[in-house]
Amino acid sequence: MQQQGPEVAETDLPSFRNGEDYLRQGRHDQALSAFLKVTETVTVAPESHLYLGQLYLEHVKDPILAIYHFKEYLKYKPTSRQAPMVRELIDTAKKEFARTFPANLFDAELERMDMLDVIEQKDAEILSLKKELARLQAESNSLSARLQEVQARTPSYTPPEPPVVTQQRRVQPLPRNNLLGGNQTTPPPVTQERIYTVQPGDTITTISRKVYGSAERSMEIFEANRDLMPNPNTLKVGWKLKIP
């Protein structure tokens, strides 16, 4: 734990204010991480320990860690107005922990509470490990929440649409004698004309490669579209070119 100096109060730290904000928002994992950071930054942090005790008791459901933080609060504020309430919370946490044992394990409630005191004294190392694990879990949950926020703000990538080539049917006009009721002739052949929509980055050469598989017919495309193109180097996105 790194102490910043006697002039720094826990309530002046950004982590403490963030923790209270997270509590108001109901973001308990982030609040847990913020208050743990306060206890790692300054030595005297009773209010953070009180918040942590309540979080471990009510939300994490870990009465042993709750007892630890409540006792840390009482170590620094044994005569505060909240001290009686904190002592009641310690008793509540002990009872919650006792419920994890089989009911017939102890002959009386008093023996059960005495056993809790022994466990608290003997399991200091386990408690320290649980604190470290809880801190890492809280940090992991906080990082996961931040990652989700960043992903939600990142626009999704939409790939460009493939080039569109459509086909139009063009019918040759009937000979005049057919229109005047003259001799019937064989119907004119129906030819198909392909239309290509110009995409960003297209040139006559690239269009020829896309359509024919070769750049050799690029001038044919230009000749077929002279009414639209002033020269072979002029193309606009969205133009519809006739493909001969």
C-alpha positions, -999 to +999 in steps of 0.1 A: +000+000+000+014+034-010+007+063+014+005+097-003+011+116+030-010+128+060-024+158+040-043+135+016-077+124+029-094+094+013-125+115+005-103+137-017-091+109-039-108+105-074-111+068-067-133+075-036-156+099-055-158+074-084-168+047-059-196+067-045-208+076-081-208+039-090-228+031-059-255+056-068-256+040-103-259+005-089-226-005-104-214-026-075-184-043-092-169-010-103-176+005-068-158-024-052-128-019-074-127+019-067-128+016-029-102-012-030-079+012-049-084+038-022-073+013+005-042+006-015-034+043-020-037+056+016-033+038+050-062+055+068-094+049+048-122+040+072-150+052+050-138+031+021-135+001+045-171+006+056-183+007+020-163-024+012-177-042+042-213-035+031-206-045-005-190-078+005-218-085+029-248-075+008-237-081-028-207-103-029-220-125-001-186-130+015-191-124+052-154-131+061-142-102+039-170-081+052-159-087+088-124-077+079-134-044+064-158-036+092-131-042+118-107-019+098-133+008+100-136+004+138-098+004+141-098+040+129-132+052+142-141+031+173-162+059+188-179+073+158-217+076+156-217+047+131-195+024+153-225+007+170-241+000+136-208-014+123-205-037+153-241-050+146-230-056+110-201-077+122-225-098+142-247-101+112-218-112+090-207-138+116-242-153+116-242-154+078-209-172+079-222-196+106-251-206+084-226-221+059-219-249+085-243-278+092-267-269+120-257-299+142-220-291+140-221-271+172-240-279+204-250-243+210-250-209+193-223-197+217-199-225+206-206-215+170-197-179+176-166-189+195-156-210+166-160-180+143-136-160+165-110-189+162-114-190+125-109-153+122-077-155+142-062-186+124-072-177+089-053-144+085-033-158+056-064-171+038-081-138+043-052-119+027-053-142-003-091-138-006-086-100-005-061-102-034-084-125-053-114-102-047-093-072-059-083-089-091-119-101-097-132-065-092-105-051-116-115-078-142-152-069-139-144-032-142-122-038-173-149-059-189-174-032-184-151-006-199-144-029-229-181-033-235-186+005-234-158+010-260-172-017-283-206-001-281-191+033-292-171+017-321-190+018-354-193-015-371-175-020-404-197-023-435-179-038-466-183-020-499-209-033-522-197-054-551-199-039-586-234-041-601-238-052-637-274-053-650-287-064-684-312-046-706-331-062-735-329-041-767-353-049-796-343-039-831-371-018-848-393-036-874-388-028-911-411-002-926-429-027-949-440-046-918-454-014-902-473-008-935-487-043-936-463-056-962-448-090-964-440-105-931-403-111-924-385-130-897-387-111-864-355-092-857-331-108-832-333-097-796-299-086-783-289-081-747-271-050-736-252-051-702-251-021-680-223-015-655-226+009-626-193+028-619-178+021-585-153+042-565-118+037-579-130+024-613-112+032-645-120+021-681-092-004-677-103-019-644-139-021-657-127-040-688-108-065-665-139-070-643-163-076-672-141-093-698-112-105-677-088-084-698-079-047-703-078-051-741-114-041-746-114-009-726-116+013-757-147-006-768-163+004-736-153+040-742-166+040-778-200+026-766-204+054-741-191+085-760-224+102-754-216+101-717-178+102-715-159+132-728-127+112-728-115+077-716-101+092-683-133+107-671-156+086-650-180+094-622-192+071-595-228+060-602-226+064-640-243+035-658-221+024-687-232+003-716-210-028-720-208-038-757 
